[in-house]
Amino acid sequence: MASNTELQEQIDDQEEMISQALEVLEESYTPEATRADLVSAVSGAIDVLSGEGESEEEEEEEEPGE
């Protein structure tokens, strides 16, 4: 059985994933968004929620050298 600390860490990880997925979706939800933009955002949110998305740290490392 998991300890309270382990359970809290799991909850925190899940909250972070949900927050990242919401951020991806909110950034693309604009009046000028195309269908392709929205499909891409939904795909990105699914990747984040399934654990396949990049963490914020990985994204920050890639941004300067894009």
PDBQT receptor file of N, H, CA, C and O in Angstrom, charges set to zero:
ATOM      1  N   MET A   1       0.840  -1.188   0.000  1.00  0.00    +0.000 N 
ATOM      2  CA  MET A   1       0.000   0.000   0.000  1.00  0.00    +0.000 C 
ATOM      3  C   MET A   1       0.883   1.249   0.000  1.00  0.00    +0.000 C 
ATOM      4  O   MET A   1       1.878   1.317   0.721  1.00  0.00    +0.000 OA
ATOM      5  N   ALA A   2       0.515   2.216  -0.801  1.00  0.00    +0.000 N 
ATOM      6  H   ALA A   2      -0.293   2.161  -1.387  1.00  0.00    +0.000 HD
ATOM      7  CA  ALA A   2       1.303   3.431  -0.937  1.00  0.00    +0.000 C 
ATOM      8  C   ALA A   2       1.139   4.318   0.296  1.00  0.00    +0.000 C 
ATOM      9  O   ALA A   2       0.071   4.380   0.905  1.00  0.00    +0.000 OA
ATOM     10  N   SER A   3       2.219   4.996   0.639  1.00  0.00    +0.000 N 
ATOM     11  H   SER A   3       3.087   4.946   0.144  1.00  0.00    +0.000 HD
ATOM     12  CA  SER A   3       2.174   5.916   1.774  1.00  0.00    +0.000 C 
ATOM     13  C   SER A   3       1.473   7.213   1.352  1.00  0.00    +0.000 C 
ATOM     14  O   SER A   3       1.246   7.464   0.169  1.00  0.00    +0.000 OA
ATOM     15  N   ASN A   4       1.148   8.009   2.338  1.00  0.00    +0.000 N 
ATOM     16  H   ASN A   4       1.333   7.805   3.299  1.00  0.00    +0.000 HD
ATOM     17  CA  ASN A   4       0.500   9.293   2.048  1.00  0.00    +0.000 C 
ATOM     18  C   ASN A   4       1.384  10.173   1.173  1.00  0.00    +0.000 C 
ATOM     19  O   ASN A   4       0.889  10.878   0.293  1.00  0.00    +0.000 OA
ATOM     20  N   THR A   5       2.683  10.132   1.414  1.00  0.00    +0.000 N 
ATOM     21  H   THR A   5       3.085   9.560   2.128  1.00  0.00    +0.000 HD
ATOM     22  CA  THR A   5       3.616  10.932   0.629  1.00  0.00    +0.000 C 
ATOM     23  C   THR A   5       3.612  10.483  -0.830  1.00  0.00    +0.000 C 
ATOM     24  O   THR A   5       3.584  11.314  -1.738  1.00  0.00    +0.000 OA
ATOM     25  N   GLU A   6       3.639   9.179  -1.054  1.00  0.00    +0.000 N 
ATOM     26  H   GLU A   6       3.662   8.504  -0.317  1.00  0.00    +0.000 HD
ATOM     27  CA  GLU A   6       3.613   8.654  -2.421  1.00  0.00    +0.000 C 
ATOM     28  C   GLU A   6       2.308   8.998  -3.125  1.00  0.00    +0.000 C 
ATOM     29  O   GLU A   6       2.307   9.356  -4.303  1.00  0.00    +0.000 OA
ATOM     30  N   LEU A   7       1.208   8.891  -2.408  1.00  0.00    +0.000 N 
ATOM     31  H   LEU A   7       1.209   8.600  -1.451  1.00  0.00    +0.000 HD
ATOM     32  CA  LEU A   7      -0.087   9.247  -2.993  1.00  0.00    +0.000 C 
ATOM     33  C   LEU A   7      -0.139  10.728  -3.344  1.00  0.00    +0.000 C 
ATOM     34  O   LEU A   7      -0.658  11.103  -4.395  1.00  0.00    +0.000 OA
ATOM     35  N   GLN A   8       0.398  11.569  -2.463  1.00  0.00    +0.000 N 
ATOM     36  H   GLN A   8       0.820  11.265  -1.609  1.00  0.00    +0.000 HD
ATOM     37  CA  GLN A   8       0.404  13.008  -2.730  1.00  0.00    +0.000 C 
ATOM     38  C   GLN A   8       1.262  13.325  -3.946  1.00  0.00    +0.000 C 
ATOM     39  O   GLN A   8       0.906  14.192  -4.744  1.00  0.00    +0.000 OA
ATOM     40  N   GLU A   9       2.387  12.636  -4.098  1.00  0.00    +0.000 N 
ATOM     41  H   GLU A   9       2.677  11.932  -3.450  1.00  0.00    +0.000 HD
ATOM     42  CA  GLU A   9       3.245  12.839  -5.267  1.00  0.00    +0.000 C 
ATOM     43  C   GLU A   9       2.512  12.444  -6.548  1.00  0.00    +0.000 C 
ATOM     44  O   GLU A   9       2.630  13.120  -7.570  1.00  0.00    +0.000 OA
ATOM     45  N   GLN A  10       1.760  11.353  -6.491  1.00  0.00    +0.000 N 
ATOM     46  H   GLN A  10       1.664  10.803  -5.661  1.00  0.00    +0.000 HD
ATOM     47  CA  GLN A  10       0.988  10.924  -7.658  1.00  0.00    +0.000 C 
ATOM     48  C   GLN A  10      -0.082  11.959  -8.003  1.00  0.00    +0.000 C 
ATOM     49  O   GLN A  10      -0.287  12.278  -9.174  1.00  0.00    +0.000 OA
ATOM     50  N   ILE A  11      -0.753  12.474  -6.994  1.00  0.00    +0.000 N 
ATOM     51  H   ILE A  11      -0.587  12.214  -6.043  1.00  0.00    +0.000 HD
ATOM     52  CA  ILE A  11      -1.778  13.507  -7.208  1.00  0.00    +0.000 C 
ATOM     53  C   ILE A  11      -1.139  14.753  -7.808  1.00  0.00    +0.000 C 
ATOM     54  O   ILE A  11      -1.677  15.339  -8.747  1.00  0.00    +0.000 OA
ATOM     55  N   ASP A  12       0.008  15.158  -7.266  1.00  0.00    +0.000 N 
ATOM     56  H   ASP A  12       0.445  14.682  -6.503  1.00  0.00    +0.000 HD
ATOM     57  CA  ASP A  12       0.698  16.342  -7.779  1.00  0.00    +0.000 C 
ATOM     58  C   ASP A  12       1.107  16.151  -9.237  1.00  0.00    +0.000 C 
ATOM     59  O   ASP A  12       0.971  17.069 -10.046  1.00  0.00    +0.000 OA
ATOM     60  N   ASP A  13       1.610  14.955  -9.577  1.00  0.00    +0.000 N 
ATOM     61  H   ASP A  13       1.721  14.209  -8.919  1.00  0.00    +0.000 HD
ATOM     62  CA  ASP A  13       1.991  14.673 -10.960  1.00  0.00    +0.000 C 
ATOM     63  C   ASP A  13       0.781  14.744 -11.893  1.00  0.00    +0.000 C 
ATOM     64  O   ASP A  13       0.868  15.298 -12.988  1.00  0.00    +0.000 OA
ATOM     65  N   GLN A  14      -0.336  14.187 -11.460  1.00  0.00    +0.000 N 
ATOM     66  H   GLN A  14      -0.407  13.737 -10.570  1.00  0.00    +0.000 HD
ATOM     67  CA  GLN A  14      -1.548  14.212 -12.276  1.00  0.00    +0.000 C 
ATOM     68  C   GLN A  14      -2.078  15.629 -12.430  1.00  0.00    +0.000 C 
ATOM     69  O   GLN A  14      -2.534  16.006 -13.510  1.00  0.00    +0.000 OA
ATOM     70  N   GLU A  15      -2.022  16.412 -11.370  1.00  0.00    +0.000 N 
ATOM     71  H   GLU A  15      -1.651  16.106 -10.493  1.00  0.00    +0.000 HD
ATOM     72  CA  GLU A  15      -2.462  17.804 -11.460  1.00  0.00    +0.000 C 
ATOM     73  C   GLU A  15      -1.595  18.581 -12.442  1.00  0.00    +0.000 C 
ATOM     74  O   GLU A  15      -2.105  19.411 -13.193  1.00  0.00    +0.000 OA
ATOM     75  N   GLU A  16      -0.288  18.320 -12.444  1.00  0.00    +0.000 N 
ATOM     76  H   GLU A  16       0.127  17.645 -11.833  1.00  0.00    +0.000 HD
ATOM     77  CA  GLU A  16       0.620  18.988 -13.371  1.00  0.00    +0.000 C 
ATOM     78  C   GLU A  16       0.301  18.607 -14.808  1.00  0.00    +0.000 C 
ATOM     79  O   GLU A  16       0.295  19.465 -15.691  1.00  0.00    +0.000 OA
ATOM     80  N   MET A  17       0.037  17.331 -15.049  1.00  0.00    +0.000 N 
ATOM     81  H   MET A  17       0.042  16.634 -14.332  1.00  0.00    +0.000 HD
ATOM     82  CA  MET A  17      -0.317  16.884 -16.401  1.00  0.00    +0.000 C 
ATOM     83  C   MET A  17      -1.607  17.549 -16.870  1.00  0.00    +0.000 C 
ATOM     84  O   MET A  17      -1.689  18.000 -18.012  1.00  0.00    +0.000 OA
ATOM     85  N   ILE A  18      -2.599  17.614 -16.013  1.00  0.00    +0.000 N 
ATOM     86  H   ILE A  18      -2.532  17.248 -15.084  1.00  0.00    +0.000 HD
ATOM     87  CA  ILE A  18      -3.868  18.254 -16.367  1.00  0.00    +0.000 C 
ATOM     88  C   ILE A  18      -3.641  19.738 -16.650  1.00  0.00    +0.000 C 
ATOM     89  O   ILE A  18      -4.193  20.285 -17.605  1.00  0.00    +0.000 OA
ATOM     90  N   SER A  19      -2.837  20.377 -15.828  1.00  0.00    +0.000 N 
ATOM     91  H   SER A  19      -2.388  19.933 -15.053  1.00  0.00    +0.000 HD
ATOM     92  CA  SER A  19      -2.539  21.794 -16.021  1.00  0.00    +0.000 C 
ATOM     93  C   SER A  19      -1.851  22.035 -17.365  1.00  0.00    +0.000 C 
ATOM     94  O   SER A  19      -2.180  22.988 -18.071  1.00  0.00    +0.000 OA
ATOM     95  N   GLN A  20      -0.892  21.167 -17.718  1.00  0.00    +0.000 N 
ATOM     96  H   GLN A  20      -0.626  20.393 -17.144  1.00  0.00    +0.000 HD
ATOM     97  CA  GLN A  20      -0.203  21.307 -19.009  1.00  0.00    +0.000 C 
ATOM     98  C   GLN A  20      -1.164  21.102 -20.170  1.00  0.00    +0.000 C 
ATOM     99  O   GLN A  20      -1.109  21.830 -21.162  1.00  0.00    +0.000 OA
ATOM    100  N   ALA A  21      -2.042  20.115 -20.050  1.00  0.00    +0.000 N 
ATOM    101  H   ALA A  21      -2.086  19.524 -19.245  1.00  0.00    +0.000 HD
ATOM    102  CA  ALA A  21      -3.013  19.848 -21.122  1.00  0.00    +0.000 C 
ATOM    103  C   ALA A  21      -3.954  21.039 -21.290  1.00  0.00    +0.000 C 
ATOM    104  O   ALA A  21      -4.255  21.437 -22.415  1.00  0.00    +0.000 OA
ATOM    105  N   LEU A  22      -4.417  21.606 -20.186  1.00  0.00    +0.000 N 
ATOM    106  H   LEU A  22      -4.173  21.283 -19.271  1.00  0.00    +0.000 HD
ATOM    107  CA  LEU A  22      -5.288  22.781 -20.260  1.00  0.00    +0.000 C 
ATOM    108  C   LEU A  22      -4.574  23.960 -20.903  1.00  0.00    +0.000 C 
ATOM    109  O   LEU A  22      -5.167  24.710 -21.679  1.00  0.00    +0.000 OA
ATOM    110  N   GLU A  23      -3.304  24.116 -20.578  1.00  0.00    +0.000 N 
ATOM    111  H   GLU A  23      -2.823  23.507 -19.948  1.00  0.00    +0.000 HD
ATOM    112  CA  GLU A  23      -2.527  25.209 -21.150  1.00  0.00    +0.000 C 
ATOM    113  C   GLU A  23      -2.434  25.068 -22.670  1.00  0.00    +0.000 C 
ATOM    114  O   GLU A  23      -2.598  26.044 -23.402  1.00  0.00    +0.000 OA
ATOM    115  N   VAL A  24      -2.170  23.851 -23.135  1.00  0.00    +0.000 N 
ATOM    116  H   VAL A  24      -2.037  23.058 -22.541  1.00  0.00    +0.000 HD
ATOM    117  CA  VAL A  24      -2.095  23.590 -24.582  1.00  0.00    +0.000 C 
ATOM    118  C   VAL A  24      -3.416  23.950 -25.247  1.00  0.00    +0.000 C 
ATOM    119  O   VAL A  24      -3.430  24.608 -26.288  1.00  0.00    +0.000 OA
ATOM    120  N   LEU A  25      -4.520  23.523 -24.654  1.00  0.00    +0.000 N 
ATOM    121  H   LEU A  25      -4.508  22.988 -23.808  1.00  0.00    +0.000 HD
ATOM    122  CA  LEU A  25      -5.834  23.777 -25.238  1.00  0.00    +0.000 C 
ATOM    123  C   LEU A  25      -6.205  25.260 -25.189  1.00  0.00    +0.000 C 
ATOM    124  O   LEU A  25      -6.722  25.804 -26.164  1.00  0.00    +0.000 OA
ATOM    125  N   GLU A  26      -5.942  25.908 -24.060  1.00  0.00    +0.000 N 
ATOM    126  H   GLU A  26      -5.521  25.466 -23.268  1.00  0.00    +0.000 HD
ATOM    127  CA  GLU A  26      -6.302  27.325 -23.920  1.00  0.00    +0.000 C 
ATOM    128  C   GLU A  26      -5.510  28.212 -24.872  1.00  0.00    +0.000 C 
ATOM    129  O   GLU A  26      -6.044  29.189 -25.397  1.00  0.00    +0.000 OA
ATOM    130  N   GLU A  27      -4.232  27.876 -25.100  1.00  0.00    +0.000 N 
ATOM    131  H   GLU A  27      -3.798  27.083 -24.673  1.00  0.00    +0.000 HD
ATOM    132  CA  GLU A  27      -3.417  28.680 -26.007  1.00  0.00    +0.000 C 
ATOM    133  C   GLU A  27      -3.934  28.641 -27.434  1.00  0.00    +0.000 C 
ATOM    134  O   GLU A  27      -3.774  29.608 -28.178  1.00  0.00    +0.000 OA
ATOM    135  N   SER A  28      -4.543  27.548 -27.817  1.00  0.00    +0.000 N 
ATOM    136  H   SER A  28      -4.673  26.762 -27.212  1.00  0.00    +0.000 HD
ATOM    137  CA  SER A  28      -5.016  27.419 -29.198  1.00  0.00    +0.000 C 
ATOM    138  C   SER A  28      -6.462  27.865 -29.378  1.00  0.00    +0.000 C 
ATOM    139  O   SER A  28      -6.924  28.022 -30.508  1.00  0.00    +0.000 OA
ATOM    140  N   TYR A  29      -7.170  28.066 -28.293  1.00  0.00    +0.000 N 
ATOM    141  H   TYR A  29      -6.795  27.939 -27.375  1.00  0.00    +0.000 HD
ATOM    142  CA  TYR A  29      -8.593  28.404 -28.375  1.00  0.00    +0.000 C 
ATOM    143  C   TYR A  29      -8.747  29.906 -28.607  1.00  0.00    +0.000 C 
ATOM    144  O   TYR A  29      -8.972  30.682 -27.678  1.00  0.00    +0.000 OA
ATOM    145  N   THR A  30      -8.619  30.287 -29.875  1.00  0.00    +0.000 N 
ATOM    146  H   THR A  30      -8.437  29.657 -30.629  1.00  0.00    +0.000 HD
ATOM    147  CA  THR A  30      -8.748  31.684 -30.270  1.00  0.00    +0.000 C 
ATOM    148  C   THR A  30      -9.706  31.762 -31.459  1.00  0.00    +0.000 C 
ATOM    149  O   THR A  30      -9.902  30.776 -32.169  1.00  0.00    +0.000 OA
ATOM    150  N   PRO A  31     -10.297  32.926 -31.672  1.00  0.00    +0.000 N 
ATOM    151  CA  PRO A  31     -11.235  33.058 -32.799  1.00  0.00    +0.000 C 
ATOM    152  C   PRO A  31     -10.596  32.751 -34.156  1.00  0.00    +0.000 C 
ATOM    153  O   PRO A  31     -11.269  32.255 -35.059  1.00  0.00    +0.000 OA
ATOM    154  N   GLU A  32      -9.311  33.042 -34.303  1.00  0.00    +0.000 N 
ATOM    155  H   GLU A  32      -8.764  33.445 -33.569  1.00  0.00    +0.000 HD
ATOM    156  CA  GLU A  32      -8.669  32.825 -35.598  1.00  0.00    +0.000 C 
ATOM    157  C   GLU A  32      -8.090  31.416 -35.751  1.00  0.00    +0.000 C 
ATOM    158  O   GLU A  32      -7.470  31.122 -36.773  1.00  0.00    +0.000 OA
ATOM    159  N   ALA A  33      -8.275  30.558 -34.779  1.00  0.00    +0.000 N 
ATOM    160  H   ALA A  33      -8.779  30.797 -33.949  1.00  0.00    +0.000 HD
ATOM    161  CA  ALA A  33      -7.743  29.191 -34.849  1.00  0.00    +0.000 C 
ATOM    162  C   ALA A  33      -8.410  28.414 -35.978  1.00  0.00    +0.000 C 
ATOM    163  O   ALA A  33      -9.628  28.448 -36.151  1.00  0.00    +0.000 OA
ATOM    164  N   THR A  34      -7.583  27.720 -36.731  1.00  0.00    +0.000 N 
ATOM    165  H   THR A  34      -6.593  27.693 -36.591  1.00  0.00    +0.000 HD
ATOM    166  CA  THR A  34      -8.104  26.885 -37.811  1.00  0.00    +0.000 C 
ATOM    167  C   THR A  34      -8.435  25.496 -37.258  1.00  0.00    +0.000 C 
ATOM    168  O   THR A  34      -8.076  25.147 -36.133  1.00  0.00    +0.000 OA
ATOM    169  N   ARG A  35      -9.115  24.741 -38.068  1.00  0.00    +0.000 N 
ATOM    170  H   ARG A  35      -9.406  25.024 -38.982  1.00  0.00    +0.000 HD
ATOM    171  CA  ARG A  35      -9.433  23.366 -37.666  1.00  0.00    +0.000 C 
ATOM    172  C   ARG A  35      -8.134  22.592 -37.406  1.00  0.00    +0.000 C 
ATOM    173  O   ARG A  35      -8.048  21.827 -36.445  1.00  0.00    +0.000 OA
ATOM    174  N   ALA A  36      -7.141  22.787 -38.250  1.00  0.00    +0.000 N 
ATOM    175  H   ALA A  36      -7.211  23.408 -39.031  1.00  0.00    +0.000 HD
ATOM    176  CA  ALA A  36      -5.851  22.108 -38.086  1.00  0.00    +0.000 C 
ATOM    177  C   ALA A  36      -5.180  22.519 -36.780  1.00  0.00    +0.000 C 
ATOM    178  O   ALA A  36      -4.587  21.686 -36.095  1.00  0.00    +0.000 OA
ATOM    179  N   ASP A  37      -5.274  23.809 -36.433  1.00  0.00    +0.000 N 
ATOM    180  H   ASP A  37      -5.757  24.486 -36.990  1.00  0.00    +0.000 HD
ATOM    181  CA  ASP A  37      -4.713  24.285 -35.163  1.00  0.00    +0.000 C 
ATOM    182  C   ASP A  37      -5.368  23.581 -33.981  1.00  0.00    +0.000 C 
ATOM    183  O   ASP A  37      -4.691  23.148 -33.049  1.00  0.00    +0.000 OA
ATOM    184  N   LEU A  38      -6.689  23.473 -34.031  1.00  0.00    +0.000 N 
ATOM    185  H   LEU A  38      -7.239  23.825 -34.788  1.00  0.00    +0.000 HD
ATOM    186  CA  LEU A  38      -7.429  22.852 -32.937  1.00  0.00    +0.000 C 
ATOM    187  C   LEU A  38      -7.154  21.354 -32.850  1.00  0.00    +0.000 C 
ATOM    188  O   LEU A  38      -7.033  20.803 -31.756  1.00  0.00    +0.000 OA
ATOM    189  N   VAL A  39      -7.055  20.700 -34.004  1.00  0.00    +0.000 N 
ATOM    190  H   VAL A  39      -7.153  21.148 -34.892  1.00  0.00    +0.000 HD
ATOM    191  CA  VAL A  39      -6.729  19.268 -34.009  1.00  0.00    +0.000 C 
ATOM    192  C   VAL A  39      -5.343  19.060 -33.400  1.00  0.00    +0.000 C 
ATOM    193  O   VAL A  39      -5.137  18.133 -32.616  1.00  0.00    +0.000 OA
ATOM    194  N   SER A  40      -4.414  19.908 -33.757  1.00  0.00    +0.000 N 
ATOM    195  H   SER A  40      -4.582  20.661 -34.394  1.00  0.00    +0.000 HD
ATOM    196  CA  SER A  40      -3.059  19.824 -33.218  1.00  0.00    +0.000 C 
ATOM    197  C   SER A  40      -3.059  20.026 -31.704  1.00  0.00    +0.000 C 
ATOM    198  O   SER A  40      -2.353  19.321 -30.982  1.00  0.00    +0.000 OA
ATOM    199  N   ALA A  41      -3.841  20.979 -31.228  1.00  0.00    +0.000 N 
ATOM    200  H   ALA A  41      -4.414  21.552 -31.815  1.00  0.00    +0.000 HD
ATOM    201  CA  ALA A  41      -3.918  21.243 -29.795  1.00  0.00    +0.000 C 
ATOM    202  C   ALA A  41      -4.521  20.065 -29.042  1.00  0.00    +0.000 C 
ATOM    203  O   ALA A  41      -4.029  19.687 -27.979  1.00  0.00    +0.000 OA
ATOM    204  N   VAL A  42      -5.577  19.489 -29.586  1.00  0.00    +0.000 N 
ATOM    205  H   VAL A  42      -5.976  19.797 -30.449  1.00  0.00    +0.000 HD
ATOM    206  CA  VAL A  42      -6.201  18.328 -28.950  1.00  0.00    +0.000 C 
ATOM    207  C   VAL A  42      -5.213  17.164 -28.923  1.00  0.00    +0.000 C 
ATOM    208  O   VAL A  42      -5.100  16.461 -27.920  1.00  0.00    +0.000 OA
ATOM    209  N   SER A  43      -4.504  16.967 -30.022  1.00  0.00    +0.000 N 
ATOM    210  H   SER A  43      -4.595  17.539 -30.838  1.00  0.00    +0.000 HD
ATOM    211  CA  SER A  43      -3.498  15.915 -30.081  1.00  0.00    +0.000 C 
ATOM    212  C   SER A  43      -2.408  16.146 -29.038  1.00  0.00    +0.000 C 
ATOM    213  O   SER A  43      -1.972  15.208 -28.369  1.00  0.00    +0.000 OA
ATOM    214  N   GLY A  44      -1.971  17.394 -28.902  1.00  0.00    +0.000 N 
ATOM    215  H   GLY A  44      -2.325  18.155 -29.446  1.00  0.00    +0.000 HD
ATOM    216  CA  GLY A  44      -0.951  17.727 -27.907  1.00  0.00    +0.000 C 
ATOM    217  C   GLY A  44      -1.440  17.486 -26.492  1.00  0.00    +0.000 C 
ATOM    218  O   GLY A  44      -0.696  16.985 -25.648  1.00  0.00    +0.000 OA
ATOM    219  N   ALA A  45      -2.694  17.841 -26.229  1.00  0.00    +0.000 N 
ATOM    220  H   ALA A  45      -3.299  18.248 -26.914  1.00  0.00    +0.000 HD
ATOM    221  CA  ALA A  45      -3.267  17.628 -24.899  1.00  0.00    +0.000 C 
ATOM    222  C   ALA A  45      -3.370  16.132 -24.594  1.00  0.00    +0.000 C 
ATOM    223  O   ALA A  45      -3.099  15.703 -23.472  1.00  0.00    +0.000 OA
ATOM    224  N   ILE A  46      -3.758  15.350 -25.586  1.00  0.00    +0.000 N 
ATOM    225  H   ILE A  46      -3.978  15.698 -26.497  1.00  0.00    +0.000 HD
ATOM    226  CA  ILE A  46      -3.828  13.892 -25.401  1.00  0.00    +0.000 C 
ATOM    227  C   ILE A  46      -2.437  13.340 -25.105  1.00  0.00    +0.000 C 
ATOM    228  O   ILE A  46      -2.281  12.489 -24.229  1.00  0.00    +0.000 OA
ATOM    229  N   ASP A  47      -1.429  13.817 -25.827  1.00  0.00    +0.000 N 
ATOM    230  H   ASP A  47      -1.556  14.509 -26.538  1.00  0.00    +0.000 HD
ATOM    231  CA  ASP A  47      -0.063  13.369 -25.574  1.00  0.00    +0.000 C 
ATOM    232  C   ASP A  47       0.362  13.678 -24.141  1.00  0.00    +0.000 C 
ATOM    233  O   ASP A  47       0.953  12.834 -23.467  1.00  0.00    +0.000 OA
ATOM    234  N   VAL A  48       0.059  14.884 -23.682  1.00  0.00    +0.000 N 
ATOM    235  H   VAL A  48      -0.421  15.569 -24.230  1.00  0.00    +0.000 HD
ATOM    236  CA  VAL A  48       0.421  15.271 -22.317  1.00  0.00    +0.000 C 
ATOM    237  C   VAL A  48      -0.274  14.362 -21.307  1.00  0.00    +0.000 C 
ATOM    238  O   VAL A  48       0.352  13.864 -20.372  1.00  0.00    +0.000 OA
ATOM    239  N   LEU A  49      -1.562  14.153 -21.503  1.00  0.00    +0.000 N 
ATOM    240  H   LEU A  49      -2.071  14.557 -22.263  1.00  0.00    +0.000 HD
ATOM    241  CA  LEU A  49      -2.323  13.347 -20.550  1.00  0.00    +0.000 C 
ATOM    242  C   LEU A  49      -1.932  11.878 -20.578  1.00  0.00    +0.000 C 
ATOM    243  O   LEU A  49      -2.089  11.176 -19.580  1.00  0.00    +0.000 OA
ATOM    244  N   SER A  50      -1.433  11.415 -21.697  1.00  0.00    +0.000 N 
ATOM    245  H   SER A  50      -1.306  11.986 -22.509  1.00  0.00    +0.000 HD
ATOM    246  CA  SER A  50      -1.016  10.012 -21.788  1.00  0.00    +0.000 C 
ATOM    247  C   SER A  50       0.442   9.827 -21.378  1.00  0.00    +0.000 C 
ATOM    248  O   SER A  50       0.957   8.709 -21.386  1.00  0.00    +0.000 OA
ATOM    249  N   GLY A  51       1.102  10.923 -21.019  1.00  0.00    +0.000 N 
ATOM    250  H   GLY A  51       0.684  11.831 -21.012  1.00  0.00    +0.000 HD
ATOM    251  CA  GLY A  51       2.486  10.833 -20.579  1.00  0.00    +0.000 C 
ATOM    252  C   GLY A  51       3.486  10.909 -21.706  1.00  0.00    +0.000 C 
ATOM    253  O   GLY A  51       4.678  10.703 -21.481  1.00  0.00    +0.000 OA
ATOM    254  N   GLU A  52       3.035  11.197 -22.913  1.00  0.00    +0.000 N 
ATOM    255  H   GLU A  52       2.066  11.364 -23.095  1.00  0.00    +0.000 HD
ATOM    256  CA  GLU A  52       3.929  11.264 -24.059  1.00  0.00    +0.000 C 
ATOM    257  C   GLU A  52       4.382  12.686 -24.363  1.00  0.00    +0.000 C 
ATOM    258  O   GLU A  52       5.283  12.891 -25.176  1.00  0.00    +0.000 OA
ATOM    259  N   GLY A  53       3.767  13.660 -23.722  1.00  0.00    +0.000 N 
ATOM    260  H   GLY A  53       3.035  13.494 -23.061  1.00  0.00    +0.000 HD
ATOM    261  CA  GLY A  53       4.120  15.052 -23.984  1.00  0.00    +0.000 C 
ATOM    262  C   GLY A  53       5.412  15.428 -23.299  1.00  0.00    +0.000 C 
ATOM    263  O   GLY A  53       5.868  14.743 -22.383  1.00  0.00    +0.000 OA
ATOM    264  N   GLU A  54       6.000  16.524 -23.750  1.00  0.00    +0.000 N 
ATOM    265  H   GLU A  54       5.630  17.080 -24.494  1.00  0.00    +0.000 HD
ATOM    266  CA  GLU A  54       7.225  17.016 -23.152  1.00  0.00    +0.000 C 
ATOM    267  C   GLU A  54       6.902  17.761 -21.876  1.00  0.00    +0.000 C 
ATOM    268  O   GLU A  54       5.862  18.413 -21.775  1.00  0.00    +0.000 OA
ATOM    269  N   SER A  55       7.778  17.668 -20.915  1.00  0.00    +0.000 N 
ATOM    270  H   SER A  55       8.622  17.139 -20.996  1.00  0.00    +0.000 HD
ATOM    271  CA  SER A  55       7.604  18.440 -19.696  1.00  0.00    +0.000 C 
ATOM    272  C   SER A  55       7.983  19.880 -20.003  1.00  0.00    +0.000 C 
ATOM    273  O   SER A  55       8.596  20.153 -21.035  1.00  0.00    +0.000 OA
ATOM    274  N   GLU A  56       7.625  20.800 -19.121  1.00  0.00    +0.000 N 
ATOM    275  H   GLU A  56       7.127  20.579 -18.283  1.00  0.00    +0.000 HD
ATOM    276  CA  GLU A  56       7.950  22.205 -19.333  1.00  0.00    +0.000 C 
ATOM    277  C   GLU A  56       9.455  22.413 -19.395  1.00  0.00    +0.000 C 
ATOM    278  O   GLU A  56       9.932  23.248 -20.163  1.00  0.00    +0.000 OA
ATOM    279  N   GLU A  57      10.215  21.659 -18.591  1.00  0.00    +0.000 N 
ATOM    280  H   GLU A  57       9.827  20.981 -17.967  1.00  0.00    +0.000 HD
ATOM    281  CA  GLU A  57      11.658  21.781 -18.585  1.00  0.00    +0.000 C 
ATOM    282  C   GLU A  57      12.233  21.393 -19.943  1.00  0.00    +0.000 C 
ATOM    283  O   GLU A  57      13.139  22.062 -20.441  1.00  0.00    +0.000 OA
ATOM    284  N   GLU A  58      11.719  20.319 -20.553  1.00  0.00    +0.000 N 
ATOM    285  H   GLU A  58      10.983  19.776 -20.149  1.00  0.00    +0.000 HD
ATOM    286  CA  GLU A  58      12.203  19.898 -21.860  1.00  0.00    +0.000 C 
ATOM    287  C   GLU A  58      11.870  20.940 -22.914  1.00  0.00    +0.000 C 
ATOM    288  O   GLU A  58      12.680  21.200 -23.804  1.00  0.00    +0.000 OA
ATOM    289  N   GLU A  59      10.681  21.544 -22.826  1.00  0.00    +0.000 N 
ATOM    290  H   GLU A  59      10.023  21.333 -22.104  1.00  0.00    +0.000 HD
ATOM    291  CA  GLU A  59      10.278  22.567 -23.786  1.00  0.00    +0.000 C 
ATOM    292  C   GLU A  59      11.176  23.785 -23.665  1.00  0.00    +0.000 C 
ATOM    293  O   GLU A  59      11.577  24.355 -24.679  1.00  0.00    +0.000 OA
ATOM    294  N   GLU A  60      11.504  24.202 -22.426  1.00  0.00    +0.000 N 
ATOM    295  H   GLU A  60      11.178  23.739 -21.602  1.00  0.00    +0.000 HD
ATOM    296  CA  GLU A  60      12.341  25.370 -22.215  1.00  0.00    +0.000 C 
ATOM    297  C   GLU A  60      13.737  25.138 -22.762  1.00  0.00    +0.000 C 
ATOM    298  O   GLU A  60      14.356  26.067 -23.281  1.00  0.00    +0.000 OA
ATOM    299  N   GLU A  61      14.250  23.906 -22.657  1.00  0.00    +0.000 N 
ATOM    300  H   GLU A  61      13.747  23.151 -22.235  1.00  0.00    +0.000 HD
ATOM    301  CA  GLU A  61      15.560  23.598 -23.180  1.00  0.00    +0.000 C 
ATOM    302  C   GLU A  61      15.575  23.695 -24.703  1.00  0.00    +0.000 C 
ATOM    303  O   GLU A  61      16.593  24.081 -25.278  1.00  0.00    +0.000 OA
ATOM    304  N   GLU A  62      14.481  23.358 -25.364  1.00  0.00    +0.000 N 
ATOM    305  H   GLU A  62      13.654  23.045 -24.897  1.00  0.00    +0.000 HD
ATOM    306  CA  GLU A  62      14.417  23.358 -26.823  1.00  0.00    +0.000 C 
ATOM    307  C   GLU A  62      14.157  24.734 -27.397  1.00  0.00    +0.000 C 
ATOM    308  O   GLU A  62      14.624  25.022 -28.499  1.00  0.00    +0.000 OA
ATOM    309  N   GLU A  63      13.431  25.601 -26.702  1.00  0.00    +0.000 N 
ATOM    310  H   GLU A  63      13.051  25.368 -25.807  1.00  0.00    +0.000 HD
ATOM    311  CA  GLU A  63      13.024  26.887 -27.246  1.00  0.00    +0.000 C 
ATOM    312  C   GLU A  63      14.179  27.763 -27.721  1.00  0.00    +0.000 C 
ATOM    313  O   GLU A  63      14.114  28.266 -28.843  1.00  0.00    +0.000 OA
ATOM    314  N   PRO A  64      15.243  27.976 -26.923  1.00  0.00    +0.000 N 
ATOM    315  CA  PRO A  64      16.289  28.892 -27.383  1.00  0.00    +0.000 C 
ATOM    316  C   PRO A  64      16.955  28.459 -28.682  1.00  0.00    +0.000 C 
ATOM    317  O   PRO A  64      17.309  29.316 -29.491  1.00  0.00    +0.000 OA
ATOM    318  N   GLY A  65      17.138  27.171 -28.911  1.00  0.00    +0.000 N 
ATOM    319  H   GLY A  65      16.851  26.475 -28.253  1.00  0.00    +0.000 HD
ATOM    320  CA  GLY A  65      17.841  26.716 -30.089  1.00  0.00    +0.000 C 
ATOM    321  C   GLY A  65      16.963  26.303 -31.238  1.00  0.00    +0.000 C 
ATOM    322  O   GLY A  65      17.473  25.924 -32.292  1.00  0.00    +0.000 OA
ATOM    323  N   GLU A  66      15.654  26.363 -31.071  1.00  0.00    +0.000 N 
ATOM    324  H   GLU A  66      15.239  26.671 -30.215  1.00  0.00    +0.000 HD
ATOM    325  CA  GLU A  66      14.692  25.916 -32.082  1.00  0.00    +0.000 C 
ATOM    326  C   GLU A  66      15.318  25.854 -33.390  1.00  0.00    +0.000 C 
ATOM    327  O   GLU A  66      14.665  25.497 -34.371  1.00  0.00    +0.000 OA
TER     328      GLU A  66
